[in-house]
Amino acid sequence: MESLRVPIFPLNTVLFPGGLLPLRVFEARYMDMTRECLKRNEPFGVCLIQQGAEVGAPAVPEGVGCLAKIQECDMQQQGILNLKTRGSQRFRILERETSTQGLISAGVELIKPDASVAVPDQFSACARLLQMVVADQGNAVFAEPHAFDDAAWVGYRLTEILPVPLVAKQKLLELTDSLSRLSILQRFLESRGLAAAKGPAGN
């Protein structure tokens, strides 16, 4: 497994590979982090907050997060950086330390991407729902290229938009089997009446 050291940005959100995450950065520690990442053309790590808050004392991050690559950066308002970032690869924190400025840095190992698997017929409702979202809101809702036939891509995008608790989204991020993730999401859709439950064979 490849390992590296990255700054960690604990947030009240879960970032998935390929996901879009706009950020407003105003705390000095994260302004410095952003400038350093831009200078080195390197990503930072986004982790869901396990304990604490986004602002103030350093929060305790979850142990698995996702690298965020900065795609755009501007400062239209003095003292506030507007970032457009995109998730790349998941990682697991091996150890972490906090600087005197309150910025967390961590040694992480990268988690191998889910194998590319086609969406099976029994989970086709998951892909159809995403296609409906794009038809309603336009292509920009998800970063292109879209991959409605890829189980990992469909699972990540569906988890982003469904009203699932953050703790559940974190568990879905940590799963390394894209079909298991789709199975959980399909059951969620069925429970909300957004997909037809599959009856026993022959019914």
N, CA, C and O of each residue as an XYZ file, in Angstrom:
812
protein
N       0.842     -1.200      0.000
C       0.000      0.000      0.000
C       0.881      1.256      0.000
O       1.848      1.355      0.756
N       0.525      2.202     -0.859
C       1.277      3.452     -0.900
C       0.923      4.301      0.313
O      -0.243      4.392      0.697
N       1.932      4.920      0.913
C       1.689      5.789      2.069
C       2.265      7.171      1.786
O       3.205      7.310      1.004
N       1.696      8.191      2.425
C       2.170      9.555      2.279
C       1.720     10.365      3.487
O       0.984      9.878      4.345
N       2.176     11.602      3.533
C       1.794     12.488      4.631
C       0.977     13.638      4.054
O       1.387     14.284      3.089
N      -0.196     13.887      4.664
C      -1.080     14.928      4.141
C      -1.660     15.745      5.287
O      -1.838     15.225      6.388
N      -1.961     17.033      5.038
C      -2.730     17.807      6.014
C      -4.169     17.315      6.015
O      -4.690     16.912      4.975
N      -4.808     17.345      7.170
C      -6.176     16.845      7.314
C      -7.126     18.007      7.607
O      -6.871     18.834      8.483
N      -8.218     18.047      6.857
C      -9.260     19.057      7.030
C     -10.493     18.332      7.568
O     -11.236     17.739      6.787
N     -10.731     18.363      8.896
C     -11.919     17.703      9.436
C     -13.166     18.554      9.164
O     -13.181     19.750      9.454
N     -14.205     17.933      8.607
C     -15.413     18.653      8.219
C     -16.656     17.848      8.603
O     -16.585     16.644      8.853
N     -17.788     18.541      8.643
C     -19.065     17.860      8.872
C     -19.639     17.383      7.535
O     -20.787     17.665      7.190
N     -18.809     16.660      6.804
C     -19.224     16.100      5.527
C     -18.352     14.897      5.224
O     -17.265     14.751      5.783
N     -18.831     14.037      4.338
C     -18.059     12.880      3.894
C     -17.791     13.064      2.397
O     -18.719     13.194      1.599
N     -16.513     13.073      2.034
C     -16.117     13.219      0.631
C     -15.844     11.833      0.042
O     -15.195     10.995      0.669
N     -16.352     11.610     -1.174
C     -16.164     10.332     -1.852
C     -15.291     10.519     -3.090
O     -15.230     11.618     -3.641
N     -14.616      9.458     -3.532
C     -13.832      9.562     -4.776
C     -14.706     10.053     -5.930
O     -15.796      9.534     -6.171
N     -14.203     11.062     -6.634
C     -14.949     11.627     -7.758
C     -15.989     12.656     -7.363
O     -16.627     13.252     -8.231
N     -16.174     12.878     -6.063
C     -17.180     13.828     -5.600
C     -16.692     15.263     -5.657
O     -15.495     15.524     -5.541
N     -17.619     16.193     -5.836
C     -17.296     17.620     -5.863
C     -17.557     18.229     -4.490
O     -18.600     17.982     -3.884
N     -16.609     19.025     -4.003
C     -16.761     19.643     -2.688
C     -16.304     21.102     -2.749
O     -15.102     21.368     -2.767
N     -17.252     22.055     -2.782
C     -16.870     23.468     -2.688
C     -16.609     23.824     -1.221
O     -17.313     23.353     -0.327
N     -15.603     24.649     -0.984
C     -15.243     25.020      0.391
C     -14.996     26.520      0.485
O     -14.480     27.140     -0.445
N     -15.378     27.097      1.634
C     -15.023     28.479      1.971
C     -14.014     28.407      3.110
O     -14.337     27.962      4.212
N     -12.805     28.843      2.839
C     -11.714     28.742      3.809
C     -11.414     30.119      4.370
O     -11.163     31.062      3.618
N     -11.440     30.238      5.720
C     -11.159     31.542      6.315
C     -10.245     31.458      7.545
O      -9.650     32.462      7.935
N     -10.127     30.285      8.154
C      -9.214     30.165      9.297
C      -7.771     30.163      8.802
O      -7.463     29.577      7.765
N      -6.886     30.828      9.557
C      -5.491     31.000      9.131
C      -4.809     29.664      8.842
O      -4.066     29.537      7.869
N      -5.067     28.662      9.700
C      -4.376     27.374      9.520
C      -4.746     26.725      8.190
O      -3.910     26.091      7.546
N      -6.013     26.889      7.781
C      -6.435     26.259      6.531
C      -6.112     27.138      5.318
O      -5.974     26.632      4.204
N      -5.991     28.456      5.535
C      -5.491     29.322      4.462
C      -4.045     28.925      4.136
O      -3.670     28.793      2.971
N      -3.245     28.740      5.191
C      -1.845     28.333      4.993
C      -1.778     26.966      4.319
O      -0.971     26.750      3.415
N      -2.638     26.039      4.770
C      -2.669     24.699      4.189
C      -2.989     24.766      2.697
O      -2.352     24.095      1.885
N      -3.995     25.592      2.344
C      -4.402     25.716      0.946
C      -3.272     26.273      0.097
O      -2.990     25.762     -0.987
N      -2.626     27.320      0.592
C      -1.523     27.921     -0.166
C      -0.400     26.909     -0.404
O       0.178     26.847     -1.489
N      -0.103     26.117      0.632
C       0.964     25.116      0.519
C       0.578     24.018     -0.483
O       1.407     23.579     -1.280
N      -0.670     23.588     -0.437
C      -1.132     22.557     -1.378
C      -1.097     23.067     -2.812
O      -0.718     22.335     -3.726
N      -1.496     24.337     -3.011
C      -1.464     24.924     -4.345
C      -0.030     25.042     -4.852
O       0.259     24.751     -6.013
N       0.858     25.472     -3.966
C       2.262     25.659     -4.355
C       2.899     24.335     -4.772
O       3.668     24.270     -5.731
N       2.557     23.276     -4.024
C       3.149     21.960     -4.295
C       2.310     21.116     -5.256
O       2.725     20.032     -5.666
N       1.124     21.624     -5.612
C       0.187     20.857     -6.436
C      -0.112     19.501     -5.793
O      -0.056     18.459     -6.445
N      -0.429     19.542     -4.506
C      -0.695     18.330     -3.736
C      -2.094     18.403     -3.113
O      -2.615     19.495     -2.887
N      -2.697     17.249     -2.836
C      -4.023     17.235     -2.227
C      -3.952     17.386     -0.713
O      -2.877     17.309     -0.117
N      -5.106     17.602     -0.103
C      -5.207     17.495      1.361
C      -6.263     16.437      1.662
O      -7.008     16.024      0.773
N      -6.323     16.004      2.906
C      -7.264     14.963      3.274
C      -8.518     15.540      3.918
O      -8.428     16.408      4.786
N      -9.675     15.069      3.501
C     -10.947     15.453      4.122
C     -11.456     14.264      4.931
O     -11.591     13.158      4.410
N     -11.734     14.506      6.209
C     -12.267     13.473      7.092
C     -13.510     14.002      7.804
O     -13.581     15.177      8.166
N     -14.474     13.129      7.997
C     -15.630     13.483      8.811
C     -15.179     13.711     10.254
O     -14.323     12.989     10.766
N     -15.758     14.715     10.900
C     -15.434     14.980     12.301
C     -16.054     13.902     13.188
O     -17.257     13.644     13.132
N     -15.214     13.288     13.996
C     -15.693     12.294     14.965
C     -16.088     12.977     16.272
O     -17.114     12.659     16.873
N     -15.247     13.924     16.699
C     -15.522     14.732     17.895
C     -15.022     16.146     17.645
O     -13.957     16.345     17.060
N     -15.811     17.141     18.099
C     -15.383     18.532     17.958
C     -16.205     19.272     16.917
O     -17.310     18.862     16.563
N     -15.633     20.384     16.430
C     -16.333     21.258     15.487
C     -15.381     21.680     14.378
O     -14.165     21.519     14.489
N     -15.958     22.228     13.293
C     -15.140     22.653     12.152
C     -14.259     23.842     12.495
O     -13.146     23.967     11.985
N     -14.759     24.715     13.361
C     -14.046     25.951     13.700
C     -13.562     25.861     15.142
O     -14.233     25.295     16.004
N     -12.376     26.432     15.387
C     -11.881     26.468     16.765
C     -10.881     25.362     17.031
O     -10.046     25.050     16.181
N     -10.966     24.766     18.224
C     -10.006     23.740     18.642
C      -9.985     22.596     17.631
O     -11.016     22.260     17.048
N      -8.797     21.991     17.423
C      -8.699     20.904     16.442
C      -9.702     19.784     16.745
O      -9.801     19.324     17.882
N     -10.431     19.357     15.734
C     -11.408     18.284     15.890
C     -10.716     16.933     15.743
O      -9.624     16.838     15.184
N     -11.365     15.902     16.250
C     -10.870     14.536     16.080
C     -11.484     13.969     14.797
O     -12.706     13.872     14.688
N     -10.641     13.594     13.820
C     -11.186     13.084     12.551
C     -11.448     11.586     12.608
O     -10.838     10.859     13.393
N     -12.373     11.139     11.757
C     -12.547      9.702     11.561
C     -11.261      9.123     10.969
O     -10.438      9.855     10.419
N     -11.096      7.816     11.085
C      -9.855      7.176     10.666
C      -9.719      6.942      9.173
O      -8.624      6.662      8.685
N     -10.841      7.056      8.429
C     -10.800      6.893      6.974
C     -11.366      8.146      6.329
O     -12.425      8.635      6.725
N     -10.655      8.666      5.330
C     -11.105      9.871      4.632
C     -10.802      9.770      3.156
O     -10.517      8.689      2.641
N     -10.866     10.909      2.474
C     -10.659     10.947      1.020
C      -9.783     12.146      0.674
O      -9.978     13.241      1.201
N      -8.829     11.931     -0.207
C      -7.990     13.036     -0.666
C      -8.815     14.006     -1.500
O      -9.669     13.590     -2.283
N      -8.560     15.295     -1.332
C      -9.248     16.343     -2.099
C      -8.216     17.107     -2.923
O      -7.240     17.632     -2.387
N      -8.445     17.162     -4.224
C      -7.568     17.915     -5.112
C      -8.226     19.258     -5.425
O      -9.401     19.309     -5.786
N      -7.468     20.341     -5.286
C      -7.994     21.681     -5.558
C      -8.059     21.893     -7.071
O      -7.047     21.802     -7.766
N      -9.261     22.175     -7.567
C      -9.432     22.411     -9.001
C      -9.503     23.893     -9.338
O      -9.022     24.324    -10.386
N     -10.108     24.670     -8.441
C     -10.188     26.117     -8.634
C     -10.051     26.802     -7.285
O     -10.424     26.247     -6.251
N      -9.509     28.022     -7.308
C      -9.335     28.790     -6.074
C      -9.422     30.277     -6.405
O      -8.769     30.752     -7.334
N     -10.232     31.008     -5.641
C     -10.274     32.454     -5.830
C     -10.627     33.131     -4.506
O     -11.168     32.500     -3.597
N     -10.317     34.408     -4.412
C     -10.614     35.187     -3.218
C     -11.403     36.422     -3.643
O     -10.832     37.492     -3.848
N     -12.712     36.266     -3.773
C     -13.558     37.395     -4.169
C     -13.825     38.315     -2.988
O     -14.144     39.491     -3.162
N     -13.691     37.772     -1.794
C     -13.897     38.545     -0.572
C     -12.634     38.457      0.263
O     -12.087     37.369      0.443
N     -12.162     39.587      0.775
C     -10.908     39.627      1.522
C     -10.963     38.668      2.703
O     -11.879     38.712      3.523
N      -9.950     37.795      2.768
C      -9.850     36.887      3.909
C     -10.629     35.594      3.776
O     -10.643     34.780      4.700
N     -11.288     35.390      2.620
C     -12.037     34.144      2.402
C     -11.627     33.544      1.066
O     -11.774     34.170      0.017
N     -11.106     32.317      1.123
C     -10.745     31.589     -0.083
C     -11.906     30.688     -0.487
O     -12.412     29.924      0.335
N     -12.327     30.771     -1.732
C     -13.351     29.883     -2.267
C     -12.663     28.798     -3.081
O     -11.986     29.079     -4.069
N     -12.845     27.564     -2.655
C     -12.208     26.441     -3.331
C     -13.248     25.564     -4.002
O     -14.358     25.392     -3.498
N     -12.875     25.014     -5.141
C     -13.622     23.911     -5.731
C     -12.676     22.721     -5.709
O     -11.611     22.748     -6.326
N     -13.072     21.682     -4.994
C     -12.208     20.510     -4.873
C     -12.946     19.277     -5.388
O     -14.170     19.267     -5.519
N     -12.172     18.253     -5.673
C     -12.747     16.975     -6.135
C     -12.059     15.836     -5.399
O     -10.837     15.821     -5.258
N     -12.855     14.888     -4.935
C     -12.303     13.737     -4.224
C     -11.520     12.836     -5.163
O     -11.900     12.649     -6.319
N     -10.428     12.279     -4.663
C      -9.662     11.339     -5.488
C      -9.639      9.964     -4.818
O     -10.538      9.152     -5.039
N      -8.617      9.702     -4.003
C      -8.476      8.354     -3.454
C      -8.753      8.341     -1.950
O      -8.443      9.296     -1.237
N      -9.337      7.249     -1.491
C      -9.564      7.100     -0.048
C      -8.249      6.746      0.657
O      -7.314      6.223      0.051
N      -8.216      7.046      1.940
C      -7.016      6.726      2.728
C      -7.424      6.331      4.141
O      -8.531      6.608      4.603
N      -6.476      5.672      4.808
C      -6.637      5.305      6.219
C      -5.532      5.984      7.012
O      -4.360      5.886      6.648
N      -5.892      6.673      8.092
C      -4.899      7.360      8.921
C      -4.121      6.341      9.755
O      -4.708      5.519     10.459
N      -2.818      6.409      9.666
C      -1.948      5.535     10.457
C      -1.526      6.214     11.756
O      -1.493      5.585     12.814
N      -1.211      7.476     11.666
C      -0.867      8.276     12.853
C      -1.062      9.744     12.483
O      -1.019     10.109     11.308
N      -1.275     10.583     13.501
C      -1.491     12.002     13.219
C      -0.890     12.854     14.324
O      -0.690     12.403     15.452
N      -0.609     14.100     13.962
C      -0.113     15.066     14.944
C      -0.719     16.423     14.632
O      -1.134     16.691     13.505
N      -0.764     17.273     15.648
C      -1.370     18.603     15.502
C      -0.316     19.667     15.755
O       0.383     19.625     16.767
N      -0.199     20.621     14.838
C       0.786     21.691     14.975
C       0.319     22.708     16.012
O      -0.820     22.662     16.477
N       1.209     23.619     16.364
C       0.843     24.672     17.331
C      -0.243     25.584     16.759
O      -0.959     26.234     17.520
N      -0.377     25.642     15.429
C      -1.443     26.442     14.789
C      -2.780     25.687     14.767
O      -3.810     26.249     14.396
N      -2.751     24.407     15.167
C      -3.987     23.628     15.185
C      -4.265     22.857     13.908
O      -5.371     22.352     13.715
N      -3.259     22.761     13.024
C      -3.448     22.006     11.785
C      -3.002     20.561     11.999
O      -1.901     20.299     12.483
N      -3.877     19.637     11.630
C      -3.568     18.218     11.766
C      -2.844     17.743     10.516
O      -3.257     18.049      9.398
N      -1.770     16.999     10.707
C      -1.139     16.303      9.582
C      -1.085     14.827      9.947
O      -0.967     14.469     11.119
N      -1.171     13.988      8.944
C      -1.266     12.560      9.218
C      -0.459     11.747      8.227
O      -0.355     12.089      7.049
N       0.103     10.676      8.726
C       0.663      9.652      7.856
C      -0.482      8.729      7.477
O      -1.164      8.189      8.348
N      -0.693      8.548      6.185
C      -1.850      7.760      5.734
C      -1.401      6.690      4.741
O      -0.376      6.824      4.073
N      -2.198      5.627      4.664
C      -2.013      4.655      3.585
C      -3.217      4.750      2.663
O      -4.359      4.842      3.111
N      -2.939      4.726      1.369
C      -4.019      4.832      0.392
C      -4.771      3.509      0.301
O      -4.173      2.433      0.342
N      -6.090      3.608      0.176
C      -6.940      2.435      0.035
C      -7.156      2.182     -1.463
O      -7.540      3.083     -2.208
N      -6.908      0.967     -1.876
C      -7.036      0.614     -3.294
C      -8.452      0.908     -3.787
O      -9.418      0.573     -3.101
N      -8.599      1.528     -4.962
C      -9.942      1.805     -5.484
C     -10.758      0.519     -5.644
O     -10.208     -0.552     -5.900
N     -12.074      0.645     -5.489
C     -12.944     -0.504     -5.734
C     -12.740     -1.011     -7.155
O     -12.530     -0.229     -8.083
N     -12.805     -2.321     -7.313
C     -12.696     -2.904     -8.651
C     -13.844     -2.400     -9.518
O     -14.951     -2.171     -9.032
N     -13.563     -2.230    -10.810
C     -14.599     -1.763    -11.735
C     -15.558     -2.912    -12.029
O     -15.183     -3.929    -12.613
N     -16.814     -2.718    -11.605
C     -17.845     -3.747    -11.768
C     -19.088     -3.087    -12.353
O     -19.465     -1.989    -11.943
N     -19.721     -3.754    -13.305
C     -20.960     -3.228    -13.880
C     -22.082     -3.288    -12.852
O     -22.072     -4.138    -11.961
N     -23.050     -2.380    -12.977
C     -24.197     -2.371    -12.071
C     -25.108     -3.555    -12.424
O     -25.637     -3.610    -13.534
N     -25.299     -4.508    -11.488
C     -26.175     -5.653    -11.783
C     -27.633     -5.196    -11.926
O     -28.026     -4.141    -11.429
N     -28.412     -6.019    -12.616
C     -29.814     -5.680    -12.871
C     -30.592     -5.410    -11.588
O     -31.452     -4.530    -11.554
N     -30.289     -6.171    -10.525
C     -31.095     -6.002     -9.301
C     -30.870     -4.645     -8.632
O     -31.645     -4.249     -7.761
N     -29.813     -3.930     -9.034
C     -29.540     -2.605     -8.472
C     -29.758     -1.496     -9.506
O     -29.292     -0.371     -9.323
N     -30.467     -1.817    -10.589
C     -30.628     -0.836    -11.665
C     -31.397      0.404    -11.208
O     -31.241      1.477    -11.791
N     -32.235      0.264    -10.157
C     -32.980      1.429     -9.659
C     -32.021      2.505     -9.140
O     -32.322      3.697     -9.211
N     -30.875      2.079     -8.624
C     -29.882      3.040     -8.116
C     -29.363      3.911     -9.251
O     -29.276      5.131     -9.115
N     -29.019      3.282    -10.372
C     -28.514      4.031    -11.522
C     -29.607      4.901    -12.129
O     -29.348      6.031    -12.545
N     -30.830      4.374    -12.180
C     -31.936      5.145    -12.768
C     -32.208      6.418    -11.981
O     -32.498      7.466    -12.558
N     -32.114      6.319    -10.661
C     -32.352      7.502     -9.830
C     -31.318      8.590    -10.133
O     -31.661      9.770    -10.214
N     -30.065      8.195    -10.297
C     -29.022      9.173    -10.634
C     -29.284      9.803    -12.003
O     -29.090     11.005    -12.181
N     -29.720      8.997    -12.961
C     -30.016      9.528    -14.290
C     -31.156     10.536    -14.232
O     -31.153     11.527    -14.963
N     -32.135     10.281    -13.360
C     -33.243     11.222    -13.182
C     -32.750     12.532    -12.578
O     -33.209     13.609    -12.959
N     -31.816     12.438    -11.637
C     -31.262     13.639    -11.002
C     -30.536     14.495    -12.043
O     -30.705     15.714    -12.082
N     -29.733     13.848    -12.880
C     -28.999     14.581    -13.920
C     -29.969     15.193    -14.924
O     -29.780     16.326    -15.367
N     -31.014     14.437    -15.285
C     -32.011     14.965    -16.230
C     -32.715     16.185    -15.652
O     -33.081     17.101    -16.388
N     -32.906     16.198    -14.330
C     -33.612     17.298    -13.677
C     -32.699     18.490    -13.392
O     -33.110     19.639    -13.555
N     -31.465     18.222    -12.970
C     -30.583     19.292    -12.490
C     -29.434     19.626    -13.434
O     -28.735     20.616    -13.221
N     -29.228     18.828    -14.462
C     -28.152     19.103    -15.412
C     -26.897     18.312    -15.109
O     -26.737     17.754    -14.024
N     -26.005     18.275    -16.097
C     -24.787     17.470    -15.981
C     -23.852     17.934    -14.873
O     -23.081     17.136    -14.340
N     -23.911     19.212    -14.520
C     -22.932     19.771    -13.577
C     -23.120     19.278    -12.146
O     -22.260     19.509    -11.296
N     -24.240     18.598    -11.869
C     -24.478     18.138    -10.501
C     -23.411     17.129    -10.071
O     -23.068     17.058     -8.891
N     -22.882     16.346    -11.022
C     -21.789     15.406    -10.769
C     -20.652     15.713    -11.737
O     -20.879     16.117    -12.877
N     -19.420     15.512    -11.259
C     -18.275     15.721    -12.138
C     -18.318     14.718    -13.288
O     -18.663     13.552    -13.098
N     -17.966     15.183    -14.470
C     -17.916     14.292    -15.623
C     -16.529     13.658    -15.730
O     -15.565     14.244    -15.236
N     -16.390     12.498    -16.349
C     -17.438     11.751    -17.050
C     -18.364     11.008    -16.087
O     -17.929     10.526    -15.041
N     -19.634     10.920    -16.447
C     -20.587     10.131    -15.681
C     -20.411      8.656    -16.030
O     -20.057      8.309    -17.157
N     -20.664      7.796    -15.046
C     -20.459      6.354    -15.261
C     -21.635      5.593    -14.658
O     -21.490      4.910    -13.644
N     -22.786      5.716    -15.284
C     -24.008      5.104    -14.750
C     -23.961      3.573    -14.759
O     -24.806      2.921    -14.145
N     -22.979      3.005    -15.451
C     -22.865      1.549    -15.507
C     -21.771      1.017    -14.582
O     -21.490     -0.182    -14.587
N     -21.154      1.888    -13.793
C     -20.080      1.475    -12.890
C     -20.591      1.457    -11.452
O     -21.050      2.476    -10.936
N     -20.508      0.301    -10.814
C     -21.112      0.124     -9.487
C     -20.500      1.052     -8.444
O     -21.223      1.585     -7.603
N     -19.189      1.258     -8.477
C     -18.555      2.131     -7.487
C     -19.010      3.575     -7.679
O     -19.365      4.249     -6.712
N     -19.001      4.053     -8.926
C     -19.404      5.434     -9.211
C     -20.855      5.671     -8.797
O     -21.160      6.682     -8.164
N     -21.742      4.755     -9.145
C     -23.155      4.892     -8.794
C     -23.331      4.904     -7.282
O     -24.095      5.710     -6.751
N     -22.627      4.013     -6.584
C     -22.734      3.963     -5.127
C     -22.263      5.237     -4.456
O     -22.902      5.725     -3.525
N     -21.144      5.780     -4.926
C     -20.618      7.016     -4.341
C     -21.570      8.191     -4.574
O     -21.877      8.944     -3.649
N     -22.032      8.340     -5.812
C     -22.893      9.484     -6.137
C     -24.235      9.388     -5.403
O     -24.776     10.400     -4.955
N     -24.762      8.184     -5.285
C     -26.049      8.007     -4.608
C     -25.919      8.328     -3.117
O     -26.800      8.954     -2.528
N     -24.817      7.894     -2.521
C     -24.606      8.182     -1.093
C     -24.499      9.683     -0.856
O     -24.951     10.182      0.174
N     -23.903     10.404     -1.801
C     -23.765     11.854     -1.665
C     -25.119     12.552     -1.585
O     -25.296     13.476     -0.793
N     -26.073     12.113     -2.403
C     -27.314     12.888     -2.538
C     -28.454     12.389     -1.666
O     -29.411     13.129     -1.433
N     -28.380     11.156     -1.177
C     -29.483     10.633     -0.366
C     -29.426     11.189      1.059
O     -28.342     11.475      1.567
N     -30.593     11.346      1.711
C     -30.635     11.867      3.087
C     -30.239     10.807      4.107
O     -31.033     10.402      4.957
N     -28.994     10.374      3.997
C     -28.450      9.340      4.883
C     -27.635     10.030      5.979
O     -26.895     10.965      5.675
N     -27.743      9.601      7.249
C     -26.945     10.221      8.314
C     -25.453     10.159      7.992
O     -24.982      9.230      7.335
N     -24.718     11.171      8.470
C     -23.282     11.238      8.179
C     -22.536      9.994      8.661
O     -21.599      9.539      8.005
N     -22.942      9.454      9.785
C     -22.270      8.251     10.306
C     -22.449      7.094      9.325
O     -21.528      6.305      9.114
N     -23.640      6.995      8.726
C     -23.896      5.940      7.735
C     -23.090      6.194      6.461
O     -22.568      5.259      5.854
N     -22.992      7.465      6.060
C     -22.191      7.789      4.872
C     -20.730      7.401      5.110
O     -20.053      6.918      4.203
N     -20.251      7.617      6.336
C     -18.881      7.246      6.659
C     -18.685      5.739      6.505
O     -17.683      5.298      5.942
N     -19.632      4.953      7.001
C     -19.536      3.487      6.879
C     -19.537      3.065      5.414
O     -18.820      2.141      5.031
N     -20.346      3.746      4.591
C     -20.398      3.418      3.166
C     -19.095      3.806      2.463
O     -18.676      3.139      1.517
N     -18.457      4.886      2.926
C     -17.142      5.260      2.392
C     -16.114      4.177      2.695
O     -15.267      3.862      1.860
N     -16.195      3.615      3.887
C     -15.189      2.645      4.337
C     -15.336      1.287      3.669
O     -14.377      0.518      3.614
N     -16.536      0.981      3.157
C     -16.730     -0.305      2.479
C     -15.808     -0.408      1.267
O     -15.609      0.566      0.541
N     -15.250     -1.596      1.058
C     -14.363     -1.788     -0.097
C     -14.999     -2.683     -1.151
O     -14.324     -3.119     -2.083
N     -16.282     -2.958     -1.012
C     -17.013     -3.777     -1.981
C     -18.166     -2.942     -2.536
O     -19.128     -2.652     -1.824
N     -18.067     -2.557     -3.803
C     -19.064     -1.653     -4.378
C     -20.449     -2.295     -4.461
O     -21.454     -1.588     -4.394
N     -20.521     -3.620     -4.607
C     -21.830     -4.278     -4.680
C     -22.504     -4.324     -3.313
O     -23.727     -4.216     -3.223
N     -21.725     -4.484     -2.257
C     -22.292     -4.419     -0.904
C     -22.856     -3.029     -0.639
O     -23.910     -2.889     -0.019
N     -22.156     -2.005     -1.108
C     -22.619     -0.620     -0.940
C     -23.941     -0.410     -1.685
O     -24.867      0.205     -1.158
N     -24.017     -0.927     -2.918
C     -25.252     -0.787     -3.689
C     -26.406     -1.550     -3.045
O     -27.551     -1.101     -3.088
N     -26.108     -2.691     -2.455
C     -27.157     -3.478     -1.793
C     -27.770     -2.694     -0.641
O     -28.989     -2.688     -0.467
N     -26.927     -2.034      0.144
C     -27.408     -1.218      1.267
C     -28.239     -0.043      0.757
O     -29.296      0.266      1.308
N     -27.754      0.604     -0.294
C     -28.468      1.756     -0.853
C     -29.808      1.337     -1.473
O     -30.802      2.053     -1.361
N     -29.821      0.178     -2.124
C     -31.064     -0.324     -2.712
C     -32.116     -0.553     -1.618
O     -33.286     -0.215     -1.797
N     -31.694     -1.127     -0.488
C     -32.631     -1.360      0.616
C     -33.150     -0.040      1.170
O     -34.315      0.066      1.553
N     -32.278      0.969      1.209
C     -32.698      2.301      1.669
C     -33.754      2.868      0.725
O     -34.765      3.409      1.172
N     -33.517      2.744     -0.578
C     -34.482      3.249     -1.563
C     -35.817      2.520     -1.438
O     -36.880      3.136     -1.524
N     -35.754      1.207     -1.233
C     -36.987      0.424     -1.082
C     -37.753      0.861      0.163
O     -38.982      0.938      0.143
N     -37.026      1.149      1.251
C     -37.688      1.551      2.495
C     -38.373      2.901      2.359
O     -39.330      3.195      3.075
N     -37.874      3.733      1.424
C     -38.480      5.045      1.187
C     -39.467      5.030      0.027
O     -39.998      6.073     -0.355
N     -39.711      3.854     -0.529
C     -40.632      3.758     -1.656
C     -40.068      4.303     -2.951
O     -40.822      4.619     -3.871
N     -38.748      4.417     -3.036
C     -38.104      4.962     -4.239
C     -37.663      3.866     -5.189
O     -37.191      4.141     -6.292
N     -37.819      2.617     -4.755
C     -37.499      1.477     -5.621
C     -38.409      0.328     -5.216
O     -38.784      0.193     -4.051
N     -38.756     -0.493     -6.194
C     -39.622     -1.642     -5.900
C     -38.801     -2.747     -5.275
O     -37.735     -3.102     -5.777
N     -39.300     -3.291     -4.177
C     -38.624     -4.414     -3.522
C     -38.728     -5.634     -4.421
O     -39.755     -5.866     -5.058
N     -37.653     -6.409     -4.465
C     -37.648     -7.629     -5.269
C     -38.281     -8.761     -4.482
O     -37.814     -9.101     -3.395
N     -39.329     -9.340     -5.015
C     -39.980    -10.470     -4.352
C     -39.244    -11.758     -4.621
O     -38.288    -11.763     -5.397
N     -39.669    -12.888     -3.987
C     -39.040    -14.179     -4.232
C     -39.186    -14.570     -5.698
O     -40.110    -14.116     -6.371
N     -38.287    -15.404     -6.193
C     -38.335    -15.851     -7.585
C     -39.675    -16.523     -7.865
O     -40.164    -17.311     -7.056
N     -40.258    -16.207     -9.004
C     -41.516    -16.819     -9.385
C     -42.721    -15.976     -9.025
O     -43.826    -16.270     -9.482
N     -42.545    -14.916     -8.205
C     -43.674    -14.054     -7.838
C     -43.898    -12.989     -8.904
O     -44.805    -12.167     -8.774
